[in-house]
Amino acid sequence: HSSVDGPGVRFTVFLQGCPHDCPGCHNPDTHDPMGGTEMPVGEIIAQLAATKYLDGITLSGGDPFTQPAVVKALAEAAKALGLSVWSYTGWTVEELLGGDAGEEARDALSSVDVLVDGRFVLARRSESCIYRGSDNQRLIDVAGSIAAGRAVELDRIEL
């Protein structure tokens, strides 16, 4: 359970691998794509389904979009359980939509409700940014962004 990775009580999954290597990252142990502990997606979904009192799932890392098939599978399972889906990424929504992280990542993006996008910038670190580490990062309405063909930022957060 987490209450800091999005609104409400969330099931947070940390995916391994991150190409951004942001100085000051709060989770540098997730950068190495060969690190971490491998776990079958089905096992994670079973744990998610068995966990009570959740409002949503948050995909963090590392950068989840280095494993787009996992993002899509976990997001679809969470939505089938009636949960919201948030994901953190060092890519911007424009980069993901433009295919900079690959076509699979662009496809996986559509399964996410809210994206916290952009690299963490230590010089812009701010404790006043809700659900973000630095003030350059944005809270993105993914469906709205896909429909508009541009980034649509959220101005308030609801469960």
C-alpha positions in Angstrom: 0.0 0.0 0.0 1.1 3.5 -0.8 -0.5 6.9 -0.2 2.2 9.0 -1.9 2.2 7.6 -5.4 -1.2 9.1 -6.4 -4.5 9.7 -4.7 -6.0 7.3 -2.2 -4.5 4.0 -1.3 -2.5 2.5 -4.2 -0.7 -0.7 -5.1 2.7 0.5 -6.3 4.8 -1.7 -8.7 8.4 -0.7 -9.2 9.6 -1.8 -12.7 13.3 -2.3 -13.3 15.3 -0.4 -15.9 15.6 3.4 -16.6 17.6 5.0 -19.3 17.3 8.6 -17.9 19.6 8.2 -14.9 18.4 11.5 -13.3 20.9 12.9 -10.7 19.2 12.8 -7.3 16.7 10.1 -8.3 14.9 8.7 -5.2 15.2 5.1 -6.5 18.6 4.7 -8.4 18.6 0.9 -7.6 16.0 0.5 -10.3 18.1 2.0 -13.1 20.0 -1.2 -14.1 17.7 -3.2 -16.4 19.5 -6.4 -15.1 18.9 -5.6 -11.5 15.9 -6.2 -9.3 14.0 -9.4 -8.8 12.1 -10.9 -11.7 8.5 -11.7 -11.0 5.9 -13.1 -13.4 3.2 -10.5 -14.3 0.5 -13.0 -13.4 1.8 -13.2 -9.9 1.7 -9.4 -9.6 -1.9 -9.4 -10.9 -2.9 -12.1 -8.4 -1.4 -10.0 -5.5 -3.2 -6.9 -6.9 -6.5 -8.8 -7.0 -6.1 -10.1 -3.5 -5.3 -6.7 -2.0 -8.2 -5.0 -0.3 -9.1 -1.3 0.1 -7.3 -0.1 -3.1 -8.2 3.0 -5.1 -5.7 2.3 -7.8 -2.4 1.0 -9.1 0.8 3.1 -9.7 3.5 2.0 -12.0 6.9 3.4 -11.0 10.5 2.4 -11.3 12.9 2.8 -13.0 10.8 3.8 -15.9 7.8 1.6 -16.5 7.8 2.4 -20.2 11.0 0.4 -20.7 8.7 -2.6 -20.1 5.6 -1.6 -22.1 4.1 -5.0 -22.3 4.1 -5.2 -18.5 2.6 -1.7 -18.3 -0.2 -2.7 -20.6 -0.9 -6.0 -18.8 -0.9 -4.5 -15.3 -3.0 -1.6 -16.4 -5.6 -3.7 -18.1 -5.8 -6.0 -15.1 -6.2 -3.0 -12.7 -9.0 -1.5 -14.9 -10.8 -4.9 -14.9 -10.8 -4.6 -11.1 -12.2 -1.1 -11.3 -8.9 0.6 -10.3 -7.4 3.8 -11.6 -4.0 3.5 -13.3 -1.2 6.0 -12.7 2.4 5.8 -14.1 5.6 7.7 -13.6 8.0 8.2 -16.5 11.1 10.2 -17.3 9.8 10.7 -20.8 7.3 13.5 -21.5 3.9 12.6 -22.9 5.0 14.3 -26.1 8.0 12.0 -26.4 5.9 8.9 -25.7 3.2 9.9 -28.2 5.9 10.7 -30.7 7.4 7.2 -30.4 10.7 8.2 -28.8 10.4 5.3 -26.3 9.2 2.9 -29.1 5.9 2.0 -30.6 5.0 -0.5 -27.8 5.5 2.2 -25.2 3.2 4.6 -27.2 0.6 1.8 -27.4 0.9 1.0 -23.7 0.4 4.7 -22.8 -3.3 4.5 -23.8 -3.9 2.0 -20.9 -2.8 4.6 -18.3 -5.2 7.2 -16.8 -2.7 9.7 -15.3 0.9 10.1 -16.3 3.5 11.9 -14.1 5.9 12.8 -16.9 9.3 14.3 -17.3 12.7 13.7 -15.9 13.4 14.5 -12.2 15.6 17.7 -12.1 17.4 18.0 -8.8 17.8 21.8 -9.1 14.0 22.0 -9.5 13.1 19.7 -6.6 10.1 20.9 -4.7 8.2 19.5 -1.8 5.2 21.6 -2.8 4.6 19.6 -6.0 1.9 17.0 -5.2 2.9 13.6 -6.5 5.9 14.9 -8.2 9.6 15.4 -7.3 10.5 18.5 -9.3 8.4 21.3 -10.6 9.0 20.5 -14.3 7.1 17.2 -14.0 3.5 17.3 -14.9 0.3 15.5 -14.1 -1.1 14.4 -17.5 -4.6 13.3 -18.4 -3.6 10.6 -20.8 -7.0 10.1 -22.6 -7.4 13.8 -23.0 -3.9 14.2 -24.3 -4.4 11.4 -26.9 -7.7 12.9 -28.0 -6.3 16.4 -28.2 -3.0 15.4 -29.8 -1.1 17.5 -27.2 -0.4 17.4 -23.5 -3.5 18.0 -21.3 -2.5 18.7 -17.7 -4.7 18.0 -14.8 -5.4 21.0 -12.5 -7.0 18.9 -9.8 -6.9 15.3 -8.7 -9.9 13.1 -8.0 -10.1 9.5 -7.1 
